């Protein structure tokens, strides 16, 4: 079962409600948003393997030249996430384009761009920890509402399944630009700064850090 966002829901004579803006998702789920903190400045960097660095050296120019979401997702984002899985000794699972219906009435159904879970099972999503939304039209801001709604869905999914992890992490990314987010209870922290693909060691450190709570990383 997946747990992502369908940006449109409707019922009766009401107009479709969308979560494409930060304001709409905040009001829909009663969230508090904080944006003034550098969330991950103290997070240790993790060096990419030679294969990932070579892949990025070859693919970043190509992806930005093609300049489609599909190209950026396949040529930049997926290789980074797969390296996170390798760093964690394949003890986590990677999902892309998964469909789910967590709460139809709340609009929490549809497809999620990318998900990392604390379970290594690849046949179904269990214990989602990191949610990634691909930015539309290269606009990080335009993806914040979608990503946060997907994080709320992941939080609800874990609660219903008795998972104890307190935090859900997320990112909105163009592939070359990454904005990280953290959700705890009803509070959303949006990182004050962006990270860029030439800072891939920092990006890998941030993406692997949430799994420390599951003892999947060596200290």
For each residue, the residues with C-beta under 8 A, 3 or more apart:
1: 100 101 102 124 125 157
2: 95 98 99 100 101 102 111 112 115 125
3: 100 102 108 112 125 128 150 153 154 156 157
4: 98 99 100 102 108 109 110 111 112 115 150 153
5: 19 107 108 109 110 111 112 146 149 150 153
6: 9 107 108 109 110 111
7: 18 19 20 107 110 146
8: 16 17 18 107
9: 6 16 17 104 105 106 107
10: 14 15 16 17
11: 14 105
12:
13:
14: 10 11 17
15: 10
16: 8 9 10
17: 8 9 10 14 24 28 107
18: 7 8 21 24
19: 5 7 24 25 28 107 145 146 148 149
20: 7 24 142 145 146
21: 18 24 25 144 145
22: 25 26 33 141 144 145 148
23: 26 27 145
24: 17 18 19 20 21 27 28 145
25: 19 21 22 28 29 31 144 145 148 149 152
26: 22 23 29 30 31 32 33 148 188
27: 23 24 30
28: 17 19 24 25 106 107 149
29: 25 26 106 149 152 186
30: 26 27 186
31: 25 26 148 152 186 187 188
32: 26 186 187 188
33: 22 26 187 188 190
34: 37 187 188 189 190
35: 189 190 192
36: 192
37: 34 189 191 192
38: 41 191 192 193
39: 180 182 189 191 192
40: 43 180 191 202 205 206 209
41: 38
42:
43: 40 202 205 206 209
44: 205
45: 201 202 204 205
46: 87 201 204 205 208
47: 201 204
48: 52 53 56 83 200 201 204
49: 52 53 83 86
50: 53 54
51: 54 55 83
52: 48 49 55 56 79 80 83 200
53: 48 49 50 56 57 200
54: 50 51 57 58
55: 51 52 58 59 79
56: 48 52 53 59 60 76 79 80 197 200
57: 53 54 60
58: 54 55 61 62
59: 55 56 62 63 75 76 79
60: 56 57 63 64 75 76 175 176 197
61: 58 64 65
62: 58 59 65 66 71 75
63: 59 60 66 67 71 72 74 75 76 175 176
64: 60 61 67 72 175 176
65: 61 62
66: 62 63 71 75
67: 63 64 71 72 138
68: 71 72
69: 72 73 134 136
70: 73 74
71: 62 63 66 67 68 74 75
72: 63 64 67 68 69 75 76 77 134 174 175 176
73: 69 70 76 77 78 96 113 114 134 175
74: 63 70 71 77 78
75: 59 60 62 63 66 71 72 78 79 175
76: 56 59 60 63 72 73 79 80 175 176 197
77: 72 73 74 80 81 114 132 134 173 175
78: 73 74 75 81 82 96 114
79: 52 55 56 59 75 76 82 83
80: 52 56 76 77 83 84 200 203 204 207
81: 77 78 84 85 94 114 116 132 207
82: 78 79 85 86 94
83: 48 49 51 52 79 80 86 87 204
84: 80 81 87 88 92 94 116 204 207 208
85: 81 82 88 90 92 93 94 116
86: 49 82 83 89 90
87: 46 83 84 204 208 217
88: 84 85 91 92 208 211 216 217
89: 86 216
90: 85 86 120
91: 88 120 216
92: 84 85 88 116 117 118 119 120 129 211 216
93: 85 116 117 119 120 121 122 125 126
94: 81 82 84 85 114 115 116 122
95: 2 98 112 114 115 116 117 122 125
96: 73 78 113 114 115
97: 111 112 113
98: 2 4 95 111 112 115 125
99: 2 4 110 111
100: 1 2 3 4 109 110 112 125 153 157
101: 1 2 104 108 109
102: 1 2 3 4 106 108 109 153 156 157
103: 106 107 108 109 153 156
104: 9 101 107 108 109
105: 9 11
106: 9 28 29 102 103
107: 5 6 7 8 9 17 19 28 103 104 149
108: 3 4 5 6 101 102 103 104 149 152 153 156
109: 4 5 6 100 101 102 103 104
110: 4 5 6 7 99 100
111: 2 4 5 6 97 98 99
112: 2 3 4 5 95 97 98 100 115 131 133 150
113: 73 96 97 132 133 134
114: 73 77 78 81 94 95 96 131 132 134
115: 2 4 94 95 96 98 112 125 128 130 131 132 154
116: 81 84 85 92 93 94 95 128 129 130 132 207 211
117: 92 93 95 121 125 126 127 128 129
118: 92 126 127 128 129 165 211 214 216
119: 92 93 126 127
120: 90 91 92 93
121: 93 117 124 126
122: 93 94 95
123:
124: 1 121
125: 1 2 3 93 95 98 100 115 117 128 157
126: 93 117 118 119 121 161
127: 117 118 119 158 161 163 165 214
128: 3 115 116 117 118 125 131 154 157 158 168
129: 92 116 117 118 154 165 168 169 210 211 214
130: 115 116 168 169 170 171 207 210
131: 112 114 115 128 147 150 151 154 168 169 170 171
132: 77 81 113 114 115 116 147 170 171 172 173
133: 112 113 143 146 147 150 170 171 172 173
134: 69 72 73 77 113 114 143 172 173 174 175
135: 138 139 140 142 143 172 173 174 177
136: 69 139 142 143
137: 142
138: 67 135 174 177
139: 135 136 142 143
140: 135 143 144 172 173 174 177 179 194
141: 22 144
142: 20 135 136 137 139 145
143: 133 134 135 136 139 140 146 147 172
144: 21 22 25 140 141 147 148 172 179 181 190
145: 19 20 21 22 23 24 25 142 148 149
146: 5 7 19 20 133 143 149 150 172
147: 131 132 133 143 144 150 151 170 171 172 181
148: 19 22 25 26 31 144 145 151 152 170 181 183 188
149: 5 19 25 28 29 107 108 145 146 152 153
150: 3 4 5 112 131 133 146 147 153 154 170
151: 131 147 148 154 155 168 169 170 181 183 188
152: 25 29 31 108 148 149 155 156 183
153: 3 4 5 100 102 103 108 149 150 156 157
154: 3 115 128 129 131 150 151 157 158 168
155: 151 152 158 159 168 183
156: 3 102 103 108 152 153 159 160
157: 1 3 100 102 125 128 153 154 160 161
158: 127 128 154 155 161 163 165 168
159: 155 156 162 163
160: 156 157
161: 126 127 157 158
162: 159
163: 127 158 159
164:
165: 118 127 129 158 168 213 214
166: 184 185
167: 182 183 184 210 213
168: 128 129 130 131 151 154 155 158 165 182 183
169: 129 130 131 151 180 181 182 183 210
170: 130 131 132 133 147 148 150 151 180 181 182 183
171: 130 131 132 133 147 178 179 180 181 207
172: 132 133 134 135 140 143 144 146 147 178 179 181
173: 77 132 133 134 135 140 177 178 179
174: 72 134 135 138 140 177
175: 60 63 64 72 73 75 76 77 134 197
176: 60 63 64 72 76 196 197
177: 135 138 140 173 174 194 195 196 197
178: 171 172 173 194 195 196 197 203
179: 140 144 171 172 173 190 191 194 195
180: 39 40 169 170 171 191 195 206
181: 144 147 148 151 169 170 171 172 188 189 190 191
182: 39 167 168 169 170 188 189 191
183: 148 151 152 155 167 168 169 170 187 188 189
184: 166 167 187 189
185: 166
186: 29 30 31 32
187: 31 32 33 34 183 184
188: 26 31 32 33 34 148 151 181 182 183
189: 34 35 37 39 181 182 183 184
190: 33 34 35 144 179 181
191: 37 38 39 40 179 180 181 182 194
192: 35 36 37 38 39
193: 38
194: 140 177 178 179 191
195: 177 178 179 180 199 202 203 206
196: 176 177 178 199
197: 56 60 76 175 176 177 178 200 203
198:
199: 195 196 202 203
200: 48 52 53 56 80 197 203 204
201: 45 46 47 48 204 205
202: 40 43 45 195 199 205 206
203: 80 178 195 197 199 200 206 207
204: 45 46 47 48 80 83 84 87 200 201 207 208
205: 40 43 44 45 46 201 202 208 209
206: 40 43 180 195 202 203 209
207: 80 81 84 116 130 171 203 204 210
208: 46 84 87 88 204 205 211 212 217
209: 40 43 205 206 212 217
210: 129 130 167 169 207 213
211: 88 92 116 118 129 208 214 216 217
212: 208 209 215 216 217 219
213: 165 167 210
214: 118 127 129 165 211
215: 212
216: 88 89 91 92 118 211 212
217: 87 88 208 209 211 212
218:
219: 212
